[in-house]
Amino acid sequence: MVIDWVANLSLMGVVLFVLISMLMAAMAGYGARRLTNARDEEEHSQESYLVGSMLGVLALLLAFSFSMALQRYEERRHLVVQEANAIGTAYLRTQLLDEPHRSRLSDLLVQYTDNRVALGGGDHAGLERQLEINDKLLTSIWAAVAAARDSANAHGVTTAILVTFNEVIDLDTERKVARQVRVPAPVMLLLYGFLILTASVLGYMLEERRAWLGASALFLLLAVYVSIIADLNRPTSGNIRESQEAMLMLQRSLRAQPPQIFDQFGPPRQAAGPSRAR
């Protein structure tokens, strides 16, 4: 399918493909005009209305497609902040547990955050490996939560612990799904088809060289605009990606606040042995 093929092109490739397609369509329209008789003034006026209407519809399609792509980008960006807040809350509530559960869960959350930051960076080469580590860490985290049930009951924080760790797991799924959602292919195909149709009608109308220069500039701007939509529509490989600053801030915060720092106003707890998951 054309849309799938275009989706694998570089951004410069998208610009060139759309630009060349529109220029060829315009030349085809110009050739069709040469095969017809000369226009009178009434016909020229009618064609001007037609071109204006088509450009108006094209503008609506471009705005609609851009809005869809931007909305999905904003959803991904918002989920990053939500996940950072959920992990941070889970880390703080973990400090209410007894050892060794506190150190074990704290360590797992730090590892999980590090891996989420790596996933957000979009390293395509190691994506499958990072996703595998991500799922293993989630399994270990929930196993550690289950093991800490008695400690949570003793401190009356069972519900709080379960709710916050459930949220962490739910947001993992939401972010995975959000990175798979794209602008529907039929919408992009309709946009491309209307670009070609509009270019052919413009070519049919054009006569003077100056008009061709203006049309070429318009085609270039449209091609760049479409490439931006295509970039927003590539969550894992595009240049425009959701900011990971919230997760980076969380990562720095967790590293600066080991479990022992929360004992400063209470009696020291029994030290736990190494609990890093393998």
N, C-alpha and C positions, 0 to 999 in steps of 0.2 A: 504494500500500500504506500502511496506517495507520502502521506503524513508520517508513517513510521520511518521511511527512508530519510525524510527531512529532519526528523527528531534526532537522528544519529550524526547529523552534520555539525561541524563547528559553527560558531556564530557567524564568522566571516562567510562560511559556506552557505548558511541560510540567507544572508544578505545577497550574495551573488546569485543564488538560485532564484530568489523572488524577483530580483532586479532583472535578470536575463529573461525570466519567464514573462514579465510584464512588457519588456521591450519587444520581445518576439510577438506577443499578442498585439501590441500597438502597431507593429509593422504589418502584421496580417490584416488588421483593420484598415490601415492606410492603403494596402494593396487592394482590398475590396472596394475602397472608395474610388481608386483609379479605374476600376472596371465599370463604374457606373457613370451616369451623365452628370454634368455640373449641377450644382444646387442653386435654387433660387432663394431669395431672401426669406420667404415664408418657411421653406424647408429648413434653412439654417437656424431660424428662431426656434422651431420645434425641436431640433436636435440639441440646441443649447439647453432647453428645459429638460430634455432627457438626461443629458450629461450631469446637469446640476442635481437632478433627483438621484441618480446613481451614486454620485459622490456623497450625497447626504446619507443614503443607506449604508454605503461603505464606512463612513465615519461612525455610524451607530454600531456596525459589526465590530469595528476595531475597538471602540470603547467597551463594548460588551465583553469581547474576548480578553482585553487587558484587565477589566474588572474581575473576571473569573480567576485569571492567573494571579492577580494581586491579592485577592481574597484568600486563596490557598496559601500564598506566601505568608500573609499575616497570621493565619491559623497556625502554621508551623512555628512562627516566631513566638506567638503567645504560648504555645505548648512548651517551648524551651523554658520560659519563665515559670510556668506552672510546675514543671518537673523539678527545676532547681529548688523552688519553695518546698515541694513535697519531700525531696531528699533531705533538705536542711531540717525540716520539721522531724522527720524520722530519726535523724542523727541526734537531735536534741532529746527526743523522748527516749531514745535508747540509753541515754545517760542515767535514766531512772532505774535501770535494771541492775541486778547484782552481777558480780563476776562469776564465771568467765563470759557470760552472755553479753555484757556491755562491751567488752573489748572485741569480742568476736564480731558482733553486728556492726560496731563502729568501723572495724577494719574492712569488712565486706562492703559497707557503704562507700568508703573511700575508693576501693578498687572499682566499684560500680560507677562512681562518678568519673574516675579517670577514663574508663572505657567509653562512657557516654560522650565525653569530650572528644575522644578519638573518633567515634562514630559521626559526631557532628561536623568534624573536619572534612568529611567526604573523601577519605582516602580510598579510592575505588579498588586499588590493588588488594588491600587487606580487609575489605568490607565483610566478606563472608566469615573470615576468621574472627573479626571483632563481634559480629552478630552471634557467633557460636559462643564466644566468651561471655557476652551479654546474657544469653539465656542460661548458661551454667551458673553465673553469679546470682541471677534471680532465683534459681532453684536453691542455691546455698543460702541465700538470704531468708527465704521462706522456711527452710529447714531450721535455721538458727532462731527464727521467730517462734516456731513450734516448740523448740527445745527450751525457750525462755518463758514458756507459759506459766510455770509455777512461780517464777520470780515476778512476772507481771501481775499475777493474782495476789501475791503477797503485798505488793505495793499499790494495788488497786488501779493499775493502768492498763489492764488487758484490752479494754475497748479502744483506748487511745492508740496503743501500739498496733492493734489489728487494723484500725481504720487508716492510719497513716501509711503503713506498709502496703495495704491494699491499693491505696492511691498511687504509690510508686509503681506498682505492677500494672495498674490500669493505664497510667500515662506512658509506660513503655509501649503498650499496644497502640495507644492513640498516636504516638509519634511515628511508629512503624507504618500505620495506615496512612497518616498524613503525607508521608514521603512517597506513597504509591499513587496518591490521587493526582490526576492530571486534568487539564481542560479536555473535555470529551473530544475524541478524534473527529466526529461529524461536524462539530463547531469549527475546528481548525480547517477541515476540508471545505466547508462552506465559505469561510473567510478567504481561503486561497482561491477558490473558484470565482468568487466575486471580484477579487483583485484582478484576475485575468480578464474577466468580462468587462470590467471598467476600463482596463488598459486598452482592450480592443476597440471599445466604443470611442475612447479618446483618440486613438490612432485614426479611426474613421473620420474624425472631425478635423484633425490637424492638417494644415496646408503649409504654413510658413515655417522657415527654419527656426525663428525665434520661439515659436510655439513648441517646437520639438525640444528645444533646450529646456524650456520651462517644464514640459511634461517629464523629461528625463530626471530633472531635479526632484519633481514630485515622486516619481517612481523610486528614487533612491531613498527619500525620506520614509516612504511607506515600507520599503524593505528593511530599513533600520528599525522602524517601529515594530514590525513583525518579529524581527530577531530578538527584541527585548521581551516580547510575549513568550517566544520560544525559550528564552533563558530562564524566565520566571517559572516556566513549565518543566524545568529540569531540577528537581529538589536535590539530587545527589551528585549531579555532574555540571550544573550550571555555574556561572560566575556570580550570579546574584543569589546568595544563600542567606538563610535566617541567621542573625547574630547569635553567637554562642557565649556572649559576654556574661549572661546570668549564670551559666554553668561554670565558666572560668572563675567568676567571683566565688561561687560555692566551693570549687576545688581549692582555691587559695584559703578560704575560711576553714574548711575541714582540716587542711594540713597545719593550719596555725592553732587549731583547737583539739589537741589529742584528748582522749577521755580523762586523763589525769588532771587536766586543768579545771575540771568541774568539781574537783574535791577540795578546792581551796577554802571553802567555808564549812566543810563537814569533816567527819573523821575519815582518815585514810582507809581505803578499801584494800582488800587482799589482792595482791598483784596476780595477774593471770599469766599463764604461759603463752608461748607463741600461738596465735590463732589464725594466721593468714591461710586463706583457702588456696588449695592447689588445683 
